[in-house]
């Protein structure tokens, strides 16, 4: 299987599993939304709605594939999407913790870019 398609499928599977677990304790005022864009290789899990007369709009996870690597742009999960990607067989050198600046990335065991 083509690596791009494989990575797209792995990301969608992980985000779908997370959303399914999170939706077991639903908040009727907040919608959890998954957005998958295979054409642009961008994947988003976010919350949107109103709570106590305040607008709620929060990204839980934003991941994209760029230059044959998985860039984790935003990740507010407990264990981390990188951990899930490793469990699914994605090598560390194909994962970029893009929420860190490039200098800090050099200090991690993952790809810099």
Beta strands, then each sheet from edge to edge (+ up, - down):
strand 1: 30-37
strand 2: 42-51
strand 3: 54-66
strand 4: 69-75
strand 5: 95-96
sheet 1: 1+ 2- 3+ 4- 5-
end
